[in-house]
Amino acid sequence: MDKANALQVFELDEQASSQQIRQQWRRLALQFHPDRPTGDKDKFRQACEAWQVLKC
């Protein structure tokens, strides 16, 4: 996964700050975590991969 795809997963643009990236990671992780009632393991895995590319 490249940076452009990771930003697309996070629904952010190229000018996103590191703070915005961290906030979006937390929101997606809480939303899609498999242990939550509305969790989605595939979307969570995709968010994790994007985070690995984008984390500062």
mmCIF entry with sequence, helices, sheets and N, C-alpha, C, O atoms, coordinates in Angstrom:
data_MODEL
# 
_entry.id   MODEL 
# 
_entity.id                         1 
_entity.type                       polymer 
_entity.pdbx_number_of_molecules   1 
# 
_entity_poly.entity_id                      1 
_entity_poly.type                           'polypeptide(L)' 
_entity_poly.nstd_linkage                   no 
_entity_poly.nstd_monomer                   no 
_entity_poly.pdbx_seq_one_letter_code       MDKANALQVFELDEQASSQQIRQQWRRLALQFHPDRPTGDKDKFRQACEAWQVLKC 
_entity_poly.pdbx_seq_one_letter_code_can   MDKANALQVFELDEQASSQQIRQQWRRLALQFHPDRPTGDKDKFRQACEAWQVLKC 
_entity_poly.pdbx_strand_id                 A 
# 
loop_
_entity_poly_seq.entity_id 
_entity_poly_seq.num 
_entity_poly_seq.mon_id 
_entity_poly_seq.hetero 
1 1  MET n 
1 2  ASP n 
1 3  LYS n 
1 4  ALA n 
1 5  ASN n 
1 6  ALA n 
1 7  LEU n 
1 8  GLN n 
1 9  VAL n 
1 10 PHE n 
1 11 GLU n 
1 12 LEU n 
1 13 ASP n 
1 14 GLU n 
1 15 GLN n 
1 16 ALA n 
1 17 SER n 
1 18 SER n 
1 19 GLN n 
1 20 GLN n 
1 21 ILE n 
1 22 ARG n 
1 23 GLN n 
1 24 GLN n 
1 25 TRP n 
1 26 ARG n 
1 27 ARG n 
1 28 LEU n 
1 29 ALA n 
1 30 LEU n 
1 31 GLN n 
1 32 PHE n 
1 33 HIS n 
1 34 PRO n 
1 35 ASP n 
1 36 ARG n 
1 37 PRO n 
1 38 THR n 
1 39 GLY n 
1 40 ASP n 
1 41 LYS n 
1 42 ASP n 
1 43 LYS n 
1 44 PHE n 
1 45 ARG n 
1 46 GLN n 
1 47 ALA n 
1 48 CYS n 
1 49 GLU n 
1 50 ALA n 
1 51 TRP n 
1 52 GLN n 
1 53 VAL n 
1 54 LEU n 
1 55 LYS n 
1 56 CYS n 
# 
_struct_asym.id          A 
_struct_asym.entity_id   1 
# 
loop_
_struct_conf.conf_type_id 
_struct_conf.id 
_struct_conf.pdbx_PDB_helix_id 
_struct_conf.beg_label_comp_id 
_struct_conf.beg_label_asym_id 
_struct_conf.beg_label_seq_id 
_struct_conf.pdbx_beg_PDB_ins_code 
_struct_conf.end_label_comp_id 
_struct_conf.end_label_asym_id 
_struct_conf.end_label_seq_id 
_struct_conf.pdbx_end_PDB_ins_code 
_struct_conf.beg_auth_comp_id 
_struct_conf.beg_auth_asym_id 
_struct_conf.beg_auth_seq_id 
_struct_conf.end_auth_comp_id 
_struct_conf.end_auth_asym_id 
_struct_conf.end_auth_seq_id 
_struct_conf.pdbx_PDB_helix_class 
_struct_conf.details 
_struct_conf.pdbx_PDB_helix_length 
HELX_P HELX_P1 AA1 LYS A 3  ? VAL A 9  ? LYS A 3  VAL A 9  1 ? 7  
HELX_P HELX_P2 AA2 SER A 18 ? PHE A 32 ? SER A 18 PHE A 32 1 ? 15 
HELX_P HELX_P3 AA3 LYS A 41 ? LEU A 54 ? LYS A 41 LEU A 54 1 ? 14 
# 
_struct_conf_type.id          HELX_P 
_struct_conf_type.criteria    ? 
_struct_conf_type.reference   ? 
# 
loop_
_atom_site.group_PDB 
_atom_site.id 
_atom_site.type_symbol 
_atom_site.label_atom_id 
_atom_site.label_alt_id 
_atom_site.label_comp_id 
_atom_site.label_asym_id 
_atom_site.label_entity_id 
_atom_site.label_seq_id 
_atom_site.pdbx_PDB_ins_code 
_atom_site.Cartn_x 
_atom_site.Cartn_y 
_atom_site.Cartn_z 
_atom_site.occupancy 
_atom_site.B_iso_or_equiv 
_atom_site.pdbx_formal_charge 
_atom_site.auth_seq_id 
_atom_site.auth_comp_id 
_atom_site.auth_asym_id 
_atom_site.auth_atom_id 
_atom_site.pdbx_PDB_model_num 
ATOM 1   N N  . MET A 1 1  ? 0.858   -1.179 0.000  1.00 0.00 ? 1  MET A N  1 
ATOM 2   C CA . MET A 1 1  ? 0.000   0.000  0.000  1.00 0.00 ? 1  MET A CA 1 
ATOM 3   C C  . MET A 1 1  ? 0.896   1.231  0.000  1.00 0.00 ? 1  MET A C  1 
ATOM 4   O O  . MET A 1 1  ? 1.833   1.329  0.792  1.00 0.00 ? 1  MET A O  1 
ATOM 5   N N  . ASP A 1 2  ? 0.599   2.167  -0.895 1.00 0.00 ? 2  ASP A N  1 
ATOM 6   C CA . ASP A 1 2  ? 1.364   3.404  -0.931 1.00 0.00 ? 2  ASP A CA 1 
ATOM 7   C C  . ASP A 1 2  ? 0.628   4.507  -0.154 1.00 0.00 ? 2  ASP A C  1 
ATOM 8   O O  . ASP A 1 2  ? -0.487  4.309  0.329  1.00 0.00 ? 2  ASP A O  1 
ATOM 9   N N  . LYS A 1 3  ? 1.273   5.659  -0.050 1.00 0.00 ? 3  LYS A N  1 
ATOM 10  C CA . LYS A 1 3  ? 0.728   6.736  0.766  1.00 0.00 ? 3  LYS A CA 1 
ATOM 11  C C  . LYS A 1 3  ? -0.620  7.228  0.236  1.00 0.00 ? 3  LYS A C  1 
ATOM 12  O O  . LYS A 1 3  ? -1.514  7.532  1.025  1.00 0.00 ? 3  LYS A O  1 
ATOM 13  N N  . ALA A 1 4  ? -0.777  7.312  -1.081 1.00 0.00 ? 4  ALA A N  1 
ATOM 14  C CA . ALA A 1 4  ? -2.036  7.793  -1.658 1.00 0.00 ? 4  ALA A CA 1 
ATOM 15  C C  . ALA A 1 4  ? -3.186  6.848  -1.313 1.00 0.00 ? 4  ALA A C  1 
ATOM 16  O O  . ALA A 1 4  ? -4.277  7.303  -0.970 1.00 0.00 ? 4  ALA A O  1 
ATOM 17  N N  . ASN A 1 5  ? -2.953  5.548  -1.398 1.00 0.00 ? 5  ASN A N  1 
ATOM 18  C CA . ASN A 1 5  ? -3.994  4.576  -1.043 1.00 0.00 ? 5  ASN A CA 1 
ATOM 19  C C  . ASN A 1 5  ? -4.308  4.635  0.443  1.00 0.00 ? 5  ASN A C  1 
ATOM 20  O O  . ASN A 1 5  ? -5.468  4.537  0.844  1.00 0.00 ? 5  ASN A O  1 
ATOM 21  N N  . ALA A 1 6  ? -3.272  4.796  1.258  1.00 0.00 ? 6  ALA A N  1 
ATOM 22  C CA . ALA A 1 6  ? -3.473  4.872  2.703  1.00 0.00 ? 6  ALA A CA 1 
ATOM 23  C C  . ALA A 1 6  ? -4.314  6.093  3.066  1.00 0.00 ? 6  ALA A C  1 
ATOM 24  O O  . ALA A 1 6  ? -5.204  6.006  3.912  1.00 0.00 ? 6  ALA A O  1 
ATOM 25  N N  . LEU A 1 7  ? -4.037  7.215  2.437  1.00 0.00 ? 7  LEU A N  1 
ATOM 26  C CA . LEU A 1 7  ? -4.828  8.420  2.688  1.00 0.00 ? 7  LEU A CA 1 
ATOM 27  C C  . LEU A 1 7  ? -6.266  8.228  2.227  1.00 0.00 ? 7  LEU A C  1 
ATOM 28  O O  . LEU A 1 7  ? -7.191  8.749  2.852  1.00 0.00 ? 7  LEU A O  1 
ATOM 29  N N  . GLN A 1 8  ? -6.462  7.495  1.153  1.00 0.00 ? 8  GLN A N  1 
ATOM 30  C CA . GLN A 1 8  ? -7.813  7.224  0.674  1.00 0.00 ? 8  GLN A CA 1 
ATOM 31  C C  . GLN A 1 8  ? -8.574  6.366  1.682  1.00 0.00 ? 8  GLN A C  1 
ATOM 32  O O  . GLN A 1 8  ? -9.756  6.606  1.929  1.00 0.00 ? 8  GLN A O  1 
ATOM 33  N N  . VAL A 1 9  ? -7.909  5.369  2.266  1.00 0.00 ? 9  VAL A N  1 
ATOM 34  C CA . VAL A 1 9  ? -8.535  4.534  3.293  1.00 0.00 ? 9  VAL A CA 1 
ATOM 35  C C  . VAL A 1 9  ? -8.945  5.406  4.482  1.00 0.00 ? 9  VAL A C  1 
ATOM 36  O O  . VAL A 1 9  ? -10.020 5.225  5.055  1.00 0.00 ? 9  VAL A O  1 
ATOM 37  N N  . PHE A 1 10 ? -8.088  6.341  4.839  1.00 0.00 ? 10 PHE A N  1 
ATOM 38  C CA . PHE A 1 10 ? -8.360  7.228  5.966  1.00 0.00 ? 10 PHE A CA 1 
ATOM 39  C C  . PHE A 1 10 ? -9.301  8.380  5.595  1.00 0.00 ? 10 PHE A C  1 
ATOM 40  O O  . PHE A 1 10 ? -9.677  9.177  6.454  1.00 0.00 ? 10 PHE A O  1 
ATOM 41  N N  . GLU A 1 11 ? -9.678  8.466  4.318  1.00 0.00 ? 11 GLU A N  1 
ATOM 42  C CA . GLU A 1 11 ? -10.559 9.526  3.824  1.00 0.00 ? 11 GLU A CA 1 
ATOM 43  C C  . GLU A 1 11 ? -9.975  10.910 4.103  1.00 0.00 ? 11 GLU A C  1 
ATOM 44  O O  . GLU A 1 11 ? -10.683 11.824 4.524  1.00 0.00 ? 11 GLU A O  1 
ATOM 45  N N  . LEU A 1 12 ? -8.673  11.045 3.861  1.00 0.00 ? 12 LEU A N  1 
ATOM 46  C CA . LEU A 1 12 ? -7.970  12.308 4.051  1.00 0.00 ? 12 LEU A CA 1 
ATOM 47  C C  . LEU A 1 12 ? -7.298  12.711 2.745  1.00 0.00 ? 12 LEU A C  1 
ATOM 48  O O  . LEU A 1 12 ? -7.128  11.890 1.844  1.00 0.00 ? 12 LEU A O  1 
ATOM 49  N N  . ASP A 1 13 ? -6.912  14.002 2.649  1.00 0.00 ? 13 ASP A N  1 
ATOM 50  C CA . ASP A 1 13 ? -6.209  14.466 1.459  1.00 0.00 ? 13 ASP A CA 1 
ATOM 51  C C  . ASP A 1 13 ? -4.710  14.563 1.735  1.00 0.00 ? 13 ASP A C  1 
ATOM 52  O O  . ASP A 1 13 ? -4.250  14.297 2.845  1.00 0.00 ? 13 ASP A O  1 
ATOM 53  N N  . GLU A 1 14 ? -3.967  14.946 0.713  1.00 0.00 ? 14 GLU A N  1 
ATOM 54  C CA . GLU A 1 14 ? -2.503  15.009 0.800  1.00 0.00 ? 14 GLU A CA 1 
ATOM 55  C C  . GLU A 1 14 ? -2.014  16.015 1.845  1.00 0.00 ? 14 GLU A C  1 
ATOM 56  O O  . GLU A 1 14 ? -0.909  15.868 2.366  1.00 0.00 ? 14 GLU A O  1 
ATOM 57  N N  . GLN A 1 15 ? -2.810  17.023 2.155  1.00 0.00 ? 15 GLN A N  1 
ATOM 58  C CA . GLN A 1 15 ? -2.395  18.053 3.103  1.00 0.00 ? 15 GLN A CA 1 
ATOM 59  C C  . GLN A 1 15 ? -2.752  17.720 4.554  1.00 0.00 ? 15 GLN A C  1 
ATOM 60  O O  . GLN A 1 15 ? -2.654  18.583 5.426  1.00 0.00 ? 15 GLN A O  1 
ATOM 61  N N  . ALA A 1 16 ? -3.156  16.503 4.815  1.00 0.00 ? 16 ALA A N  1 
ATOM 62  C CA . ALA A 1 16 ? -3.549  16.115 6.175  1.00 0.00 ? 16 ALA A CA 1 
ATOM 63  C C  . ALA A 1 16 ? -2.341  16.207 7.114  1.00 0.00 ? 16 ALA A C  1 
ATOM 64  O O  . ALA A 1 16 ? -1.238  15.769 6.788  1.00 0.00 ? 16 ALA A O  1 
ATOM 65  N N  . SER A 1 17 ? -2.585  16.782 8.271  1.00 0.00 ? 17 SER A N  1 
ATOM 66  C CA . SER A 1 17 ? -1.514  16.895 9.274  1.00 0.00 ? 17 SER A CA 1 
ATOM 67  C C  . SER A 1 17 ? -1.353  15.571 10.013 1.00 0.00 ? 17 SER A C  1 
ATOM 68  O O  . SER A 1 17 ? -2.215  14.696 9.939  1.00 0.00 ? 17 SER A O  1 
ATOM 69  N N  . SER A 1 18 ? -0.251  15.439 10.715 1.00 0.00 ? 18 SER A N  1 
ATOM 70  C CA . SER A 1 18 ? -0.018  14.212 11.483 1.00 0.00 ? 18 SER A CA 1 
ATOM 71  C C  . SER A 1 18 ? -1.085  14.054 12.572 1.00 0.00 ? 18 SER A C  1 
ATOM 72  O O  . SER A 1 18 ? -1.464  12.933 12.911 1.00 0.00 ? 18 SER A O  1 
ATOM 73  N N  . GLN A 1 19 ? -1.561  15.159 13.111 1.00 0.00 ? 19 GLN A N  1 
ATOM 74  C CA . GLN A 1 19 ? -2.624  15.105 14.117 1.00 0.00 ? 19 GLN A CA 1 
ATOM 75  C C  . GLN A 1 19 ? -3.927  14.578 13.504 1.00 0.00 ? 19 GLN A C  1 
ATOM 76  O O  . GLN A 1 19 ? -4.606  13.750 14.112 1.00 0.00 ? 19 GLN A O  1 
ATOM 77  N N  . GLN A 1 20 ? -4.272  15.048 12.318 1.00 0.00 ? 20 GLN A N  1 
ATOM 78  C CA . GLN A 1 20 ? -5.470  14.571 11.639 1.00 0.00 ? 20 GLN A CA 1 
ATOM 79  C C  . GLN A 1 20 ? -5.365  13.081 11.323 1.00 0.00 ? 20 GLN A C  1 
ATOM 80  O O  . GLN A 1 20 ? -6.343  12.344 11.447 1.00 0.00 ? 20 GLN A O  1 
ATOM 81  N N  . ILE A 1 21 ? -4.185  12.646 10.917 1.00 0.00 ? 21 ILE A N  1 
ATOM 82  C CA . ILE A 1 21 ? -3.962  11.227 10.614 1.00 0.00 ? 21 ILE A CA 1 
ATOM 83  C C  . ILE A 1 21 ? -4.147  10.388 11.868 1.00 0.00 ? 21 ILE A C  1 
ATOM 84  O O  . ILE A 1 21 ? -4.802  9.347  11.823 1.00 0.00 ? 21 ILE A O  1 
ATOM 85  N N  . ARG A 1 22 ? -3.578  10.828 12.991 1.00 0.00 ? 22 ARG A N  1 
ATOM 86  C CA . ARG A 1 22 ? -3.731  10.092 14.255 1.00 0.00 ? 22 ARG A CA 1 
ATOM 87  C C  . ARG A 1 22 ? -5.186  10.041 14.703 1.00 0.00 ? 22 ARG A C  1 
ATOM 88  O O  . ARG A 1 22 ? -5.661  8.997  15.152 1.00 0.00 ? 22 ARG A O  1 
ATOM 89  N N  . GLN A 1 23 ? -5.893  11.155 14.586 1.00 0.00 ? 23 GLN A N  1 
ATOM 90  C CA . GLN A 1 23 ? -7.301  11.193 14.985 1.00 0.00 ? 23 GLN A CA 1 
ATOM 91  C C  . GLN A 1 23 ? -8.149  10.261 14.125 1.00 0.00 ? 23 GLN A C  1 
ATOM 92  O O  . GLN A 1 23 ? -9.025  9.558  14.628 1.00 0.00 ? 23 GLN A O  1 
ATOM 93  N N  . GLN A 1 24 ? -7.878  10.266 12.830 1.00 0.00 ? 24 GLN A N  1 
ATOM 94  C CA . GLN A 1 24 ? -8.637  9.404  11.930 1.00 0.00 ? 24 GLN A CA 1 
ATOM 95  C C  . GLN A 1 24 ? -8.318  7.936  12.199 1.00 0.00 ? 24 GLN A C  1 
ATOM 96  O O  . GLN A 1 24 ? -9.209  7.090  12.124 1.00 0.00 ? 24 GLN A O  1 
ATOM 97  N N  . TRP A 1 25 ? -7.066  7.621  12.509 1.00 0.00 ? 25 TRP A N  1 
ATOM 98  C CA . TRP A 1 25 ? -6.684  6.247  12.846 1.00 0.00 ? 25 TRP A CA 1 
ATOM 99  C C  . TRP A 1 25 ? -7.472  5.773  14.071 1.00 0.00 ? 25 TRP A C  1 
ATOM 100 O O  . TRP A 1 25 ? -8.016  4.669  14.080 1.00 0.00 ? 25 TRP A O  1 
ATOM 101 N N  . ARG A 1 26 ? -7.524  6.608  15.086 1.00 0.00 ? 26 ARG A N  1 
ATOM 102 C CA . ARG A 1 26 ? -8.246  6.227  16.303 1.00 0.00 ? 26 ARG A CA 1 
ATOM 103 C C  . ARG A 1 26 ? -9.735  6.016  16.018 1.00 0.00 ? 26 ARG A C  1 
ATOM 104 O O  . ARG A 1 26 ? -10.331 5.053  16.503 1.00 0.00 ? 26 ARG A O  1 
ATOM 105 N N  . ARG A 1 27 ? -10.332 6.911  15.236 1.00 0.00 ? 27 ARG A N  1 
ATOM 106 C CA . ARG A 1 27 ? -11.748 6.793  14.901 1.00 0.00 ? 27 ARG A CA 1 
ATOM 107 C C  . ARG A 1 27 ? -12.010 5.489  14.134 1.00 0.00 ? 27 ARG A C  1 
ATOM 108 O O  . ARG A 1 27 ? -12.950 4.761  14.454 1.00 0.00 ? 27 ARG A O  1 
ATOM 109 N N  . LEU A 1 28 ? -11.192 5.198  13.134 1.00 0.00 ? 28 LEU A N  1 
ATOM 110 C CA . LEU A 1 28 ? -11.389 3.986  12.341 1.00 0.00 ? 28 LEU A CA 1 
ATOM 111 C C  . LEU A 1 28 ? -11.127 2.729  13.159 1.00 0.00 ? 28 LEU A C  1 
ATOM 112 O O  . LEU A 1 28 ? -11.848 1.739  13.031 1.00 0.00 ? 28 LEU A O  1 
ATOM 113 N N  . ALA A 1 29 ? -10.097 2.766  13.997 1.00 0.00 ? 29 ALA A N  1 
ATOM 114 C CA . ALA A 1 29 ? -9.782  1.596  14.822 1.00 0.00 ? 29 ALA A CA 1 
ATOM 115 C C  . ALA A 1 29 ? -10.925 1.285  15.780 1.00 0.00 ? 29 ALA A C  1 
ATOM 116 O O  . ALA A 1 29 ? -11.284 0.121  15.961 1.00 0.00 ? 29 ALA A O  1 
ATOM 117 N N  . LEU A 1 30 ? -11.492 2.305  16.388 1.00 0.00 ? 30 LEU A N  1 
ATOM 118 C CA . LEU A 1 30 ? -12.625 2.083  17.292 1.00 0.00 ? 30 LEU A CA 1 
ATOM 119 C C  . LEU A 1 30 ? -13.867 1.626  16.540 1.00 0.00 ? 30 LEU A C  1 
ATOM 120 O O  . LEU A 1 30 ? -14.629 0.798  17.037 1.00 0.00 ? 30 LEU A O  1 
ATOM 121 N N  . GLN A 1 31 ? -14.067 2.156  15.362 1.00 0.00 ? 31 GLN A N  1 
ATOM 122 C CA . GLN A 1 31 ? -15.257 1.819  14.581 1.00 0.00 ? 31 GLN A CA 1 
ATOM 123 C C  . GLN A 1 31 ? -15.200 0.381  14.052 1.00 0.00 ? 31 GLN A C  1 
ATOM 124 O O  . GLN A 1 31 ? -16.205 -0.329 14.097 1.00 0.00 ? 31 GLN A O  1 
ATOM 125 N N  . PHE A 1 32 ? -14.056 -0.050 13.560 1.00 0.00 ? 32 PHE A N  1 
ATOM 126 C CA . PHE A 1 32 ? -13.964 -1.334 12.862 1.00 0.00 ? 32 PHE A CA 1 
ATOM 127 C C  . PHE A 1 32 ? -13.328 -2.458 13.675 1.00 0.00 ? 32 PHE A C  1 
ATOM 128 O O  . PHE A 1 32 ? -13.211 -3.573 13.167 1.00 0.00 ? 32 PHE A O  1 
ATOM 129 N N  . HIS A 1 33 ? -12.915 -2.210 14.909 1.00 0.00 ? 33 HIS A N  1 
ATOM 130 C CA . HIS A 1 33 ? -12.251 -3.257 15.686 1.00 0.00 ? 33 HIS A CA 1 
ATOM 131 C C  . HIS A 1 33 ? -13.143 -4.492 15.779 1.00 0.00 ? 33 HIS A C  1 
ATOM 132 O O  . HIS A 1 33 ? -14.327 -4.375 16.095 1.00 0.00 ? 33 HIS A O  1 
ATOM 133 N N  . PRO A 1 34 ? -12.592 -5.672 15.509 1.00 0.00 ? 34 PRO A N  1 
ATOM 134 C CA . PRO A 1 34 ? -13.402 -6.902 15.488 1.00 0.00 ? 34 PRO A CA 1 
ATOM 135 C C  . PRO A 1 34 ? -14.084 -7.242 16.812 1.00 0.00 ? 34 PRO A C  1 
ATOM 136 O O  . PRO A 1 34 ? -15.078 -7.969 16.811 1.00 0.00 ? 34 PRO A O  1 
ATOM 137 N N  . ASP A 1 35 ? -13.589 -6.747 17.923 1.00 0.00 ? 35 ASP A N  1 
ATOM 138 C CA . ASP A 1 35 ? -14.197 -7.043 19.220 1.00 0.00 ? 35 ASP A CA 1 
ATOM 139 C C  . ASP A 1 35 ? -15.444 -6.189 19.493 1.00 0.00 ? 35 ASP A C  1 
ATOM 140 O O  . ASP A 1 35 ? -16.167 -6.443 20.456 1.00 0.00 ? 35 ASP A O  1 
ATOM 141 N N  . ARG A 1 36 ? -15.689 -5.210 18.677 1.00 0.00 ? 36 ARG A N  1 
ATOM 142 C CA . ARG A 1 36 ? -16.863 -4.348 18.857 1.00 0.00 ? 36 ARG A CA 1 
ATOM 143 C C  . ARG A 1 36 ? -18.052 -4.955 18.128 1.00 0.00 ? 36 ARG A C  1 
ATOM 144 O O  . ARG A 1 36 ? -17.877 -5.673 17.144 1.00 0.00 ? 36 ARG A O  1 
ATOM 145 N N  . PRO A 1 37 ? -19.251 -4.674 18.601 1.00 0.00 ? 37 PRO A N  1 
ATOM 146 C CA . PRO A 1 37 ? -20.453 -5.261 17.973 1.00 0.00 ? 37 PRO A CA 1 
ATOM 147 C C  . PRO A 1 37 ? -20.589 -4.932 16.484 1.00 0.00 ? 37 PRO A C  1 
ATOM 148 O O  . PRO A 1 37 ? -21.071 -5.756 15.707 1.00 0.00 ? 37 PRO A O  1 
ATOM 149 N N  . THR A 1 38 ? -20.171 -3.746 16.095 1.00 0.00 ? 38 THR A N  1 
ATOM 150 C CA . THR A 1 38 ? -20.277 -3.353 14.688 1.00 0.00 ? 38 THR A CA 1 
ATOM 151 C C  . THR A 1 38 ? -18.938 -3.497 13.962 1.00 0.00 ? 38 THR A C  1 
ATOM 152 O O  . THR A 1 38 ? -18.740 -2.898 12.905 1.00 0.00 ? 38 THR A O  1 
ATOM 153 N N  . GLY A 1 39 ? -18.031 -4.275 14.515 1.00 0.00 ? 39 GLY A N  1 
ATOM 154 C CA . GLY A 1 39 ? -16.689 -4.417 13.957 1.00 0.00 ? 39 GLY A CA 1 
ATOM 155 C C  . GLY A 1 39 ? -16.673 -5.100 12.602 1.00 0.00 ? 39 GLY A C  1 
ATOM 156 O O  . GLY A 1 39 ? -17.597 -5.826 12.236 1.00 0.00 ? 39 GLY A O  1 
ATOM 157 N N  . ASP A 1 40 ? -15.600 -4.848 11.869 1.00 0.00 ? 40 ASP A N  1 
ATOM 158 C CA . ASP A 1 40 ? -15.396 -5.442 10.555 1.00 0.00 ? 40 ASP A CA 1 
ATOM 159 C C  . ASP A 1 40 ? -13.909 -5.747 10.429 1.00 0.00 ? 40 ASP A C  1 
ATOM 160 O O  . ASP A 1 40 ? -13.099 -4.837 10.256 1.00 0.00 ? 40 ASP A O  1 
ATOM 161 N N  . LYS A 1 41 ? -13.549 -7.027 10.516 1.00 0.00 ? 41 LYS A N  1 
ATOM 162 C CA . LYS A 1 41 ? -12.127 -7.384 10.560 1.00 0.00 ? 41 LYS A CA 1 
ATOM 163 C C  . LYS A 1 41 ? -11.397 -7.019 9.278  1.00 0.00 ? 41 LYS A C  1 
ATOM 164 O O  . LYS A 1 41 ? -10.216 -6.677 9.332  1.00 0.00 ? 41 LYS A O  1 
ATOM 165 N N  . ASP A 1 42 ? -12.055 -7.078 8.127  1.00 0.00 ? 42 ASP A N  1 
ATOM 166 C CA . ASP A 1 42 ? -11.394 -6.724 6.874  1.00 0.00 ? 42 ASP A CA 1 
ATOM 167 C C  . ASP A 1 42 ? -11.096 -5.231 6.793  1.00 0.00 ? 42 ASP A C  1 
ATOM 168 O O  . ASP A 1 42 ? -10.006 -4.833 6.383  1.00 0.00 ? 42 ASP A O  1 
ATOM 169 N N  . LYS A 1 43 ? -12.062 -4.410 7.184  1.00 0.00 ? 43 LYS A N  1 
ATOM 170 C CA . LYS A 1 43 ? -11.835 -2.962 7.186  1.00 0.00 ? 43 LYS A CA 1 
ATOM 171 C C  . LYS A 1 43 ? -10.820 -2.576 8.257  1.00 0.00 ? 43 LYS A C  1 
ATOM 172 O O  . LYS A 1 43 ? -10.030 -1.652 8.063  1.00 0.00 ? 43 LYS A O  1 
ATOM 173 N N  . PHE A 1 44 ? -10.839 -3.280 9.382  1.00 0.00 ? 44 PHE A N  1 
ATOM 174 C CA . PHE A 1 44 ? -9.855  -3.010 10.438 1.00 0.00 ? 44 PHE A CA 1 
ATOM 175 C C  . PHE A 1 44 ? -8.448  -3.340 9.947  1.00 0.00 ? 44 PHE A C  1 
ATOM 176 O O  . PHE A 1 44 ? -7.509  -2.580 10.182 1.00 0.00 ? 44 PHE A O  1 
ATOM 177 N N  . ARG A 1 45 ? -8.310  -4.460 9.276  1.00 0.00 ? 45 ARG A N  1 
ATOM 178 C CA . ARG A 1 45 ? -7.003  -4.861 8.737  1.00 0.00 ? 45 ARG A CA 1 
ATOM 179 C C  . ARG A 1 45 ? -6.512  -3.834 7.722  1.00 0.00 ? 45 ARG A C  1 
ATOM 180 O O  . ARG A 1 45 ? -5.331  -3.486 7.705  1.00 0.00 ? 45 ARG A O  1 
ATOM 181 N N  . GLN A 1 46 ? -7.413  -3.354 6.882  1.00 0.00 ? 46 GLN A N  1 
ATOM 182 C CA . GLN A 1 46 ? -7.051  -2.348 5.889  1.00 0.00 ? 46 GLN A CA 1 
ATOM 183 C C  . GLN A 1 46 ? -6.623  -1.047 6.579  1.00 0.00 ? 46 GLN A C  1 
ATOM 184 O O  . GLN A 1 46 ? -5.653  -0.415 6.160  1.00 0.00 ? 46 GLN A O  1 
ATOM 185 N N  . ALA A 1 47 ? -7.328  -0.652 7.618  1.00 0.00 ? 47 ALA A N  1 
ATOM 186 C CA . ALA A 1 47 ? -6.964  0.553  8.370  1.00 0.00 ? 47 ALA A CA 1 
ATOM 187 C C  . ALA A 1 47 ? -5.601  0.381  9.038  1.00 0.00 ? 47 ALA A C  1 
ATOM 188 O O  . ALA A 1 47 ? -4.816  1.327  9.095  1.00 0.00 ? 47 ALA A O  1 
ATOM 189 N N  . CYS A 1 48 ? -5.316  -0.822 9.542  1.00 0.00 ? 48 CYS A N  1 
ATOM 190 C CA . CYS A 1 48 ? -4.011  -1.092 10.160 1.00 0.00 ? 48 CYS A CA 1 
ATOM 191 C C  . CYS A 1 48 ? -2.886  -0.972 9.139  1.00 0.00 ? 48 CYS A C  1 
ATOM 192 O O  . CYS A 1 48 ? -1.836  -0.405 9.439  1.00 0.00 ? 48 CYS A O  1 
ATOM 193 N N  . GLU A 1 49 ? -3.097  -1.495 7.949  1.00 0.00 ? 49 GLU A N  1 
ATOM 194 C CA . GLU A 1 49 ? -2.089  -1.391 6.898  1.00 0.00 ? 49 GLU A CA 1 
ATOM 195 C C  . GLU A 1 49 ? -1.856  0.069  6.524  1.00 0.00 ? 49 GLU A C  1 
ATOM 196 O O  . GLU A 1 49 ? -0.714  0.491  6.342  1.00 0.00 ? 49 GLU A O  1 
ATOM 197 N N  . ALA A 1 50 ? -2.926  0.831  6.411  1.00 0.00 ? 50 ALA A N  1 
ATOM 198 C CA . ALA A 1 50 ? -2.800  2.254  6.085  1.00 0.00 ? 50 ALA A CA 1 
ATOM 199 C C  . ALA A 1 50 ? -2.052  2.989  7.196  1.00 0.00 ? 50 ALA A C  1 
ATOM 200 O O  . ALA A 1 50 ? -1.226  3.858  6.917  1.00 0.00 ? 50 ALA A O  1 
ATOM 201 N N  . TRP A 1 51 ? -2.334  2.650  8.433  1.00 0.00 ? 51 TRP A N  1 
ATOM 202 C CA . TRP A 1 51 ? -1.660  3.288  9.573  1.00 0.00 ? 51 TRP A CA 1 
ATOM 203 C C  . TRP A 1 51 ? -0.166  3.009  9.536  1.00 0.00 ? 51 TRP A C  1 
ATOM 204 O O  . TRP A 1 51 ? 0.632   3.895  9.840  1.00 0.00 ? 51 TRP A O  1 
ATOM 205 N N  . GLN A 1 52 ? 0.224   1.802  9.170  1.00 0.00 ? 52 GLN A N  1 
ATOM 206 C CA . GLN A 1 52 ? 1.642   1.467  9.087  1.00 0.00 ? 52 GLN A CA 1 
ATOM 207 C C  . GLN A 1 52 ? 2.360   2.338  8.064  1.00 0.00 ? 52 GLN A C  1 
ATOM 208 O O  . GLN A 1 52 ? 3.532   2.670  8.240  1.00 0.00 ? 52 GLN A O  1 
ATOM 209 N N  . VAL A 1 53 ? 1.666   2.702  7.011  1.00 0.00 ? 53 VAL A N  1 
ATOM 210 C CA . VAL A 1 53 ? 2.252   3.566  5.978  1.00 0.00 ? 53 VAL A CA 1 
ATOM 211 C C  . VAL A 1 53 ? 2.306   5.022  6.449  1.00 0.00 ? 53 VAL A C  1 
ATOM 212 O O  . VAL A 1 53 ? 3.277   5.727  6.174  1.00 0.00 ? 53 VAL A O  1 
ATOM 213 N N  . LEU A 1 54 ? 1.276   5.469  7.150  1.00 0.00 ? 54 LEU A N  1 
ATOM 214 C CA . LEU A 1 54 ? 1.126   6.892  7.469  1.00 0.00 ? 54 LEU A CA 1 
ATOM 215 C C  . LEU A 1 54 ? 1.666   7.323  8.823  1.00 0.00 ? 54 LEU A C  1 
ATOM 216 O O  . LEU A 1 54 ? 1.894   8.513  9.038  1.00 0.00 ? 54 LEU A O  1 
ATOM 217 N N  . LYS A 1 55 ? 1.874   6.393  9.733  1.00 0.00 ? 55 LYS A N  1 
ATOM 218 C CA . LYS A 1 55 ? 2.243   6.821  11.094 1.00 0.00 ? 55 LYS A CA 1 
ATOM 219 C C  . LYS A 1 55 ? 3.540   7.619  11.097 1.00 0.00 ? 55 LYS A C  1 
ATOM 220 O O  . LYS A 1 55 ? 4.452   7.369  10.309 1.00 0.00 ? 55 LYS A O  1 
ATOM 221 N N  . CYS A 1 56 ? 3.594   8.575  11.996 1.00 0.00 ? 56 CYS A N  1 
ATOM 222 C CA . CYS A 1 56 ? 4.731   9.494  12.051 1.00 0.00 ? 56 CYS A CA 1 
ATOM 223 C C  . CYS A 1 56 ? 5.735   9.073  13.090 1.00 0.00 ? 56 CYS A C  1 
ATOM 224 O O  . CYS A 1 56 ? 6.755   9.738  13.269 1.00 0.00 ? 56 CYS A O  1 
# 
